[in-house]
Amino acid sequence: MNNKLLITSFLSLCILMSCSRDDDVIPVVPDPDPVEEIYYIPVVIHLLHLGEAIGEGTNLSTERIERQIEILNEDFRRKEGTRGFNDHPDGGDARIEFVLAKQNPDGKPVDGIERINIQKFDIPFNPTSVAQYNYWEPSHYINIWTAPLPEELVPCIVLGQATLPRIDLPGNDQLPILGPDEAEGILINSIHFGESNINCHARFGRTLTHEMGHYLGLLHPWHKNDCEYNDYCEDTPAVDKIVSGRTAFAGCEGEPVMIGNYMNWSDDEVMNIFTNDQIARMHYVLEQHPERNSLLTSPGLKEP
């Protein structure tokens, strides 16, 4: 296929766009039943590997993939007894759950995992064009690719990236417009997909949580490295520089940064919070963005 994922550098950051903490109001989706309503979204994992047996090297095991989706749901649902739980007054249950697709675009039953041996293709591997291996209709599935980049080449540096939605939210007005041959989706380095024992701060599956936040419209809290320009979420403390590591420091107004926020570059081990404003922003995207909204009624959620 000619579709290309909008990834120009495949670093652990998403596209840096302007955002601000001024008086703009984040649109909030009316929610008639905030306790019961759950947004279910189908995902397909395009697992690109180097020909290894299943469970070896870049051909990740089914158990590891399923565990990654479980971690994603633990984080988005703020599940008690998991790393994704917090009792912060500004933290919330996003009420968004991700489901491995149950049928493919042709209506055939699948487990949501597509294993692709890239060595069988007569084309050089390029992480900026992973959609050439396969790409499902983005209005029905969230396409997630794992990239076979060896640990020794990019240890704990190259994590993942996502495309952000073009929508009328503060801070999104300066996002680049996807071209006709550019694909929507998320790309994750294989070694950072799911849990592992690698010697790295990103080994508990939080790279996908972070990138999924971007895919649903969230920005970095330090956006543009200016106290006046950030993520348009009033309950994430203003900060004018990158937040990483595991130790909080004083932000723009002397308030400690929210080190555990999933949209920072914090260590996986300390990440555990989406704030209520961030959740409202994601809900707005799911309700108002045509392609993100159609995910909620995708045939991929149903058995064929």
Protein Blocks (a to p, Z undefined) as FASTA:
>chain_A
ZZdcddfklpabdcdddddfbfbdcdddddfblmlmccddddddddddehiaehiajlcc
fklmmmmmmmmmmmmnopghiakbccbfkbccehiacdddfbdfkopacehiacddfklp
ccdcdfklmmmnoccdfklbccdddddddfklmgokanbdcdddddddehilmgccddfk
bccdddddfklgcjdfbdcfblnopmmmmmmmmmnopacfkgoiiakbcehpaklccdfb
dcehjbdcddfkopacdfklmkbccdfklgccdcfklmmmmmmmmmmmmklmmmmmgfkl
pcZZ
